[in-house]
Amino acid sequence: MNELSTKTLKLLLFTVVTLFLGLLTVIFFLYEKEEPRIKKGSKSGELSTKVNSNSLNSSKFMSNSSSEVSTELVPNADSLKQDAELIQEKIDSLDEMEIKRPEIKQKEFHSTFGRRIVFIYFSHTRESFLPYFKKETAPESAYHSKVNISLVGNRLGDSLRSNGIWNDVSQVDIVNMLNNRNLTFGRSYQMSREVVVNELRENRDLEMAFDIHRDSLPREHSTIDIGGESLAKVSFVIGSGHENYKKNLDFTNGIHEVIEKKYPGLSRGVIIKDKSQGNGVYNQDLLPNSVIVEIGGVENNLEELYRSADILGNAISQYYWDKVHE
């Protein structure tokens, strides 16, 4: 090979390498620019992200906000075996707490006449609230076998009944199931699936299921003042990891819109998660009218949570009687 050919080959090789590196730079730049804002949750590497309304061309979804993305805590091991210490004075005052329920104006009388068409359950049964624990309690320790999210679910059940919708509220403690089988917290949805399947087997009237949670967001993102009252914000989680999830989504959008019309800003919107972002199904493949509902956050108190549970109960009832039952 003569000297001219060698120089030509080197020049060609240099050009190819330069173009390749330039292409890599462009690809990296575009990836960084288009990467959706994602905040890591702490549950087994789970990711939580709000759906961007532009990507779905739908006003039914709230746009992404990095400061308000739902996150989930992994409780420390001790909190699932032994209750954190409560402030007894605050617990004693719960029996005296009276919260007026918001009225719903119905055009006509409605009732399911004993048919229990709603099932309320709790995949993370012991999620609790920091205002009722000693000051040094960390959010990942705010779990309790008695004072927990199930109280909010009971309130929701009462609200639905006052609107003519009979229901069952699960009394199953998922943590007990996990502990008895020596399973980790990450298997919670597997346990709650058994609970839902059993309810479906025993109750042929079942039409709707709500898995009630509380978020781990701080108070400034989980609370809103409407009409001079402090309310716990509500959000909905849909798993897109099964083929019929759009039925769940349509159902949930309907409830969100009822809330948004009367209480703008109370609902943080609908969050969609696929299997790369966690469980991805959340038992919603078992029933088309089912959804995870997150009511408030770890820093909310029960007064705020109960008010929002009442509003949610009214919204579910209104949507059911106007749309589902028609």
RODO-2510 file (C-alpha; in nm, 4 decimals, decimal comma):
residues 326
     n   res          X          Y          Z
     1     m     0,0000     0,0000     0,0000
     2     n     0,1518     0,3316    -0,1060
     3     e     0,1840     0,6369     0,1182
     4     l    -0,1134     0,8137    -0,0487
     5     s    -0,3486     0,5216     0,0156
     6     t    -0,2443     0,5036     0,3795
     7     k    -0,3168     0,8751     0,4310
     8     t    -0,6553     0,8375     0,2597
     9     l    -0,7474     0,5417     0,4810
    10     k    -0,6506     0,7299     0,7973
    11     l    -0,8510     1,0327     0,6881
    12     l    -1,1536     0,8154     0,6144
    13     l    -1,1282     0,6414     0,9525
    14     f    -1,0975     0,9746     1,1341
    15     t    -1,4074     1,1047     0,9526
    16     v    -1,6143     0,7966     1,0426
    17     v    -1,5166     0,8142     1,4122
    18     t    -1,5952     1,1874     1,4251
    19     l    -1,9379     1,1385     1,2676
    20     f    -2,0144     0,8505     1,5043
    21     l    -1,9253     1,0551     1,8141
    22     g    -2,1296     1,3443     1,6817
    23     l    -2,4303     1,1179     1,6334
    24     l    -2,3983     0,9858     1,9885
    25     t    -2,3916     1,3435     2,1195
    26     v    -2,7119     1,4324     1,9298
    27     i    -2,8919     1,1193     2,0555
    28     f    -2,7900     1,1916     2,4151
    29     f    -2,9092     1,5520     2,3871
    30     l    -3,2473     1,4479     2,2477
    31     y    -3,2916     1,1808     2,5155
    32     e    -3,2206     1,4265     2,7947
    33     k    -3,4580     1,6799     2,6443
    34     e    -3,7489     1,4380     2,6000
    35     e    -3,7022     1,2306     2,9172
    36     p    -4,0251     1,2619     3,1224
    37     r    -3,9942     1,3937     3,4716
    38     i    -3,9926     1,0931     3,6989
    39     k    -3,9535     1,0763     4,0706
    40     k    -3,8394     0,7503     4,2199
    41     g    -4,0554     0,5895     4,4811
    42     s    -3,8930     0,3776     4,7460
    43     k    -4,0951     0,0614     4,6991
    44     s    -3,8728    -0,1949     4,5289
    45     g    -3,7452     0,0653     4,2848
    46     e    -4,1007     0,1636     4,1965
    47     l    -4,1501     0,4729     3,9868
    48     s    -4,4444     0,7082     4,0130
    49     t    -4,5329     0,9592     3,7445
    50     k    -4,8359     1,1676     3,6606
    51     v    -4,9709     1,1443     3,3105
    52     n    -4,8969     1,4510     3,1017
    53     s    -5,2153     1,5833     2,9430
    54     n    -5,0326     1,6791     2,6234
    55     s    -4,9092     1,3254     2,5638
    56     l    -5,2631     1,1876     2,5784
    57     n    -5,4377     1,4885     2,4257
    58     s    -5,6970     1,4762     2,7037
    59     s    -5,8014     1,7394     2,9562
    60     k    -5,9116     1,4624     3,1923
    61     f    -5,5561     1,4224     3,3180
    62     m    -5,3496     1,6604     3,5253
    63     s    -5,0102     1,7604     3,3906
    64     n    -4,6923     1,6438     3,5570
    65     s    -4,5596     1,8411     3,8521
    66     s    -4,2313     1,7247     4,0006
    67     s    -4,3194     1,8666     4,3427
    68     e    -4,6483     1,6763     4,3592
    69     v    -4,5670     1,3391     4,2056
    70     s    -4,7098     1,0569     4,4123
    71     t    -4,4549     0,8633     4,6121
    72     e    -4,4829     0,5544     4,8259
    73     l    -4,2930     0,4716     5,1398
    74     v    -4,1562     0,1356     5,2354
    75     p    -4,2306     0,0974     5,6071
    76     n    -3,9379    -0,0040     5,8182
    77     a    -3,9475    -0,3644     5,9337
    78     d    -4,0235    -0,2832     6,2974
    79     s    -4,3315    -0,0728     6,2143
    80     l    -4,5049    -0,3743     6,0609
    81     k    -4,4450    -0,5871     6,3672
    82     q    -4,4928    -0,3353     6,6465
    83     d    -4,7142    -0,0244     6,6511
    84     a    -4,5461     0,3152     6,6804
    85     e    -4,6344     0,5091     6,9951
    86     l    -4,9448     0,7262     6,9679
    87     i    -5,0302     1,0538     7,1403
    88     q    -5,3069     0,9198     7,3626
    89     e    -5,4767     1,2568     7,4172
    90     k    -5,5356     1,2950     7,0441
    91     i    -5,6658     0,9410     7,0150
    92     d    -5,9098     0,9948     7,3011
    93     s    -6,0439     1,3059     7,1305
    94     l    -6,1369     1,1110     6,8159
    95     d    -6,4528     0,9774     6,9817
    96     e    -6,5754     1,3335     7,0341
    97     m    -6,4981     1,4476     6,6810
    98     e    -6,8071     1,5509     6,4872
    99     i    -6,7794     1,6544     6,1253
   100     k    -7,0847     1,7687     5,9337
   101     r    -7,1284     1,5804     5,6101
   102     p    -7,1673     1,7827     5,2896
   103     e    -7,5146     1,7478     5,1455
   104     i    -7,5865     1,6031     4,8044
   105     k    -7,9031     1,7076     4,6269
   106     q    -8,0605     1,4072     4,4603
   107     k    -8,3373     1,4513     4,2070
   108     e    -8,5027     1,1341     4,3303
   109     f    -8,4700     0,8673     4,5961
   110     h    -8,2033     0,6049     4,5263
   111     s    -8,1098     0,2844     4,7041
   112     t    -7,9536    -0,0496     4,6259
   113     f    -8,1899    -0,1973     4,8865
   114     g    -7,9347    -0,4103     5,0656
   115     r    -7,7358    -0,5116     4,7589
   116     r    -7,3738    -0,4460     4,8525
   117     i    -7,2462    -0,3148     4,5203
   118     v    -6,9244    -0,1544     4,6532
   119     f    -6,6238    -0,3171     4,8180
   120     i    -6,3757    -0,0973     5,0060
   121     y    -6,0446    -0,2553     5,0986
   122     f    -5,6859    -0,1668     5,1893
   123     s    -5,3767    -0,3199     5,0323
   124     h    -5,1624    -0,1174     5,2748
   125     t    -5,3874    -0,1535     5,5755
   126     r    -5,1730     0,0086     5,8426
   127     e    -5,0825     0,3332     5,6652
   128     s    -5,1323     0,5972     5,9315
   129     f    -5,0860     0,9696     5,9979
   130     l    -4,8070     1,1555     6,1761
   131     p    -5,0293     1,3990     6,3749
   132     y    -5,1241     1,1060     6,6021
   133     f    -4,7694     0,9888     6,6785
   134     k    -4,4901     1,1210     6,8960
   135     k    -4,2943     1,4039     6,7340
   136     e    -3,9831     1,1973     6,6698
   137     t    -4,1774     0,9447     6,4597
   138     a    -4,0486     0,9231     6,1015
   139     p    -4,2908     0,8896     5,8071
   140     e    -4,1691     0,5354     5,7377
   141     s    -4,2708     0,4454     6,0944
   142     a    -4,6219     0,5952     6,0722
   143     y    -4,8010     0,2605     6,0643
   144     h    -5,0515     0,1302     6,3165
   145     s    -5,2785    -0,1722     6,3517
   146     k    -5,5794     0,0329     6,4746
   147     v    -5,5349     0,4017     6,3897
   148     n    -5,4838     0,3834     6,0165
   149     i    -5,6319     0,4330     5,6694
   150     s    -5,9121     0,1852     5,7405
   151     l    -6,0816     0,4561     5,9515
   152     v    -6,1046     0,6695     5,6376
   153     g    -6,2425     0,3723     5,4438
   154     n    -6,5114     0,3246     5,7089
   155     r    -6,6060     0,6898     5,6722
   156     l    -6,6306     0,6472     5,2946
   157     g    -6,8569     0,3466     5,3461
   158     d    -7,0867     0,5533     5,5713
   159     s    -7,1016     0,8289     5,3099
   160     l    -7,1966     0,5839     5,0360
   161     r    -7,4681     0,4315     5,2529
   162     s    -7,6145     0,7748     5,3218
   163     n    -7,6479     0,8051     4,9437
   164     g    -7,8274     0,4741     4,9079
   165     i    -7,5249     0,2659     4,8090
   166     w    -7,4802    -0,0366     5,0314
   167     n    -7,1254    -0,1642     5,0638
   168     d    -6,8767    -0,3844     5,2428
   169     v    -6,5644    -0,2446     5,4092
   170     s    -6,2909    -0,5041     5,4453
   171     q    -6,1792    -0,5910     5,7966
   172     v    -5,8782    -0,7899     5,6735
   173     d    -5,5381    -0,6676     5,7931
   174     i    -5,3047    -0,7328     5,4986
   175     v    -5,0014    -0,6930     5,7268
   176     n    -5,1204    -0,9880     5,9336
   177     m    -5,1432    -1,1947     5,6171
   178     l    -4,7889    -1,0946     5,5217
   179     n    -4,6506    -1,1680     5,8672
   180     n    -4,8295    -1,5040     5,8921
   181     r    -4,6819    -1,6137     5,5590
   182     n    -4,3417    -1,4564     5,6189
   183     l    -4,3794    -1,2344     5,3117
   184     t    -4,2408    -0,8873     5,2472
   185     f    -4,4389    -0,5635     5,2157
   186     g    -4,3891    -0,5802     4,8388
   187     r    -4,6314    -0,8748     4,8238
   188     s    -4,9206    -0,6669     4,9606
   189     y    -5,1157    -0,6594     4,6350
   190     q    -5,0868    -1,0355     4,6046
   191     m    -5,2536    -1,0661     4,9468
   192     s    -5,5239    -0,8091     4,8747
   193     r    -5,5995    -0,9861     4,5473
   194     e    -5,7053    -1,2875     4,7498
   195     v    -5,9352    -1,0620     4,9520
   196     v    -6,1006    -0,9157     4,6409
   197     v    -6,1375    -1,2555     4,4722
   198     n    -6,3056    -1,3884     4,7851
   199     e    -6,5448    -1,0917     4,7931
   200     l    -6,6339    -1,1466     4,4271
   201     r    -6,7010    -1,5123     4,5008
   202     e    -6,9302    -1,4363     4,7946
   203     n    -7,1018    -1,1232     4,6651
   204     r    -7,2593    -1,1542     4,3211
   205     d    -7,3942    -0,7977     4,3428
   206     l    -7,0489    -0,6378     4,3465
   207     e    -7,0032    -0,3629     4,0852
   208     m    -6,7296    -0,1332     4,2201
   209     a    -6,4115    -0,1750     4,4253
   210     f    -6,1944     0,0920     4,5866
   211     d    -5,8490     0,0245     4,7311
   212     i    -5,7964     0,3100     4,9771
   213     h    -5,4476     0,4440     5,0552
   214     r    -5,2812     0,7539     5,1892
   215     d    -4,9946     0,9201     5,0037
   216     s    -4,6533     1,0020     5,1493
   217     l    -4,6507     1,3595     5,0155
   218     p    -4,5870     1,6356     5,2723
   219     r    -4,8771     1,8451     5,3953
   220     e    -4,8240     2,1371     5,1568
   221     h    -4,8934     1,9066     4,8615
   222     s    -5,1649     1,6899     5,0180
   223     t    -5,3916     1,9615     5,1589
   224     i    -5,6187     2,2304     5,0144
   225     d    -5,8452     2,4965     5,1633
   226     i    -6,1889     2,5192     5,0030
   227     g    -6,4598     2,7418     5,1448
   228     g    -6,2657     2,7961     5,4656
   229     e    -6,2276     2,4235     5,5352
   230     s    -5,9056     2,2252     5,5222
   231     l    -5,9382     1,9161     5,3028
   232     a    -5,7079     1,6263     5,2193
   233     k    -5,6410     1,6072     4,8464
   234     v    -5,7508     1,2991     4,6564
   235     s    -5,5735     1,1212     4,3710
   236     f    -5,6480     0,8093     4,1679
   237     v    -5,4107     0,5379     4,0454
   238     i    -5,4854     0,3182     3,7446
   239     g    -5,2704     0,0202     3,6479
   240     s    -5,2242    -0,0083     3,2717
   241     g    -5,0604    -0,3508     3,2927
   242     h    -5,3686    -0,5395     3,1727
   243     e    -5,5624    -0,5231     2,8490
   244     n    -5,8903    -0,3854     2,9860
   245     y    -5,7476    -0,0984     3,1899
   246     k    -5,9273     0,1654     2,9810
   247     k    -6,2559     0,0583     3,1389
   248     n    -6,1065     0,1337     3,4804
   249     l    -5,9778     0,4604     3,3407
   250     d    -6,3148     0,5739     3,2026
   251     f    -6,4817     0,4939     3,5339
   252     t    -6,2192     0,6854     3,7290
   253     n    -6,2244     0,9861     3,4987
   254     g    -6,5980     1,0132     3,5580
   255     i    -6,5552     1,0332     3,9351
   256     h    -6,2637     1,2778     3,9039
   257     e    -6,4734     1,5091     3,6877
   258     v    -6,7622     1,5112     3,9370
   259     i    -6,5217     1,6168     4,2133
   260     e    -6,3452     1,8732     3,9974
   261     k    -6,6714     2,0416     3,8984
   262     k    -6,7779     2,1100     4,2569
   263     y    -6,4421     2,1192     4,4376
   264     p    -6,1782     2,2421     4,1900
   265     g    -5,8280     2,1397     4,2935
   266     l    -5,9338     1,8780     4,5487
   267     s    -5,8536     1,5947     4,3083
   268     r    -5,4905     1,5760     4,2006
   269     g    -5,6044     1,3762     3,9007
   270     v    -5,5479     1,0314     3,7584
   271     i    -5,2070     0,8643     3,7704
   272     i    -5,1362     0,5769     3,5304
   273     k    -4,8711     0,3183     3,6171
   274     d    -4,7554     0,0304     3,4003
   275     k    -4,5646    -0,2764     3,5121
   276     s    -4,2308    -0,0979     3,4840
   277     q    -4,3549     0,1419     3,7525
   278     g    -4,4657    -0,1103     4,0108
   279     n    -4,7392    -0,3727     4,0250
   280     g    -4,9042    -0,2274     3,7142
   281     v    -5,2376    -0,4069     3,7655
   282     y    -5,3391    -0,3435     4,1285
   283     n    -5,6185    -0,6045     4,1079
   284     q    -5,8114    -0,3796     3,8690
   285     d    -5,8315    -0,6558     3,6090
   286     l    -6,0834    -0,8278     3,8370
   287     l    -6,3492    -0,5580     3,8027
   288     p    -6,3850    -0,2795     3,5414
   289     n    -6,5164    -0,0287     3,7966
   290     s    -6,2197    -0,0377     4,0318
   291     v    -5,9362     0,1977     4,1240
   292     i    -5,6796     0,2865     4,3880
   293     v    -5,7783     0,6048     4,5731
   294     e    -5,5163     0,7940     4,7711
   295     i    -5,6797     1,0215     5,0266
   296     g    -5,4481     1,2758     5,1858
   297     g    -5,0897     1,2250     5,2917
   298     v    -4,8908     1,1131     5,5924
   299     e    -4,9201     1,4586     5,7553
   300     n    -5,2980     1,5008     5,7277
   301     n    -5,5324     1,4624     6,0238
   302     l    -5,8555     1,2647     6,0352
   303     e    -6,0806     1,5706     6,0220
   304     e    -5,9350     1,6624     5,6829
   305     l    -5,9439     1,3017     5,5684
   306     y    -6,3048     1,2472     5,6746
   307     r    -6,4221     1,5603     5,4930
   308     s    -6,2614     1,4379     5,1738
   309     a    -6,3981     1,0851     5,2209
   310     d    -6,7475     1,2364     5,2445
   311     i    -6,6953     1,4345     4,9239
   312     l    -6,5578     1,1265     4,7492
   313     g    -6,8588     0,9238     4,8662
   314     n    -7,0951     1,1846     4,7251
   315     a    -6,9041     1,1950     4,3963
   316     i    -6,9037     0,8163     4,3554
   317     s    -7,2754     0,8092     4,4339
   318     q    -7,3593     1,0883     4,1920
   319     y    -7,1582     0,9269     3,9136
   320     y    -7,3094     0,5863     3,9805
   321     w    -7,6711     0,6995     3,9823
   322     d    -7,6262     0,9334     3,6834
   323     k    -7,3992     0,7205     3,4607
   324     v    -7,3360     0,3626     3,5687
   325     h    -7,6890     0,2793     3,6832
   326     e    -7,8736     0,4513     3,4001
***
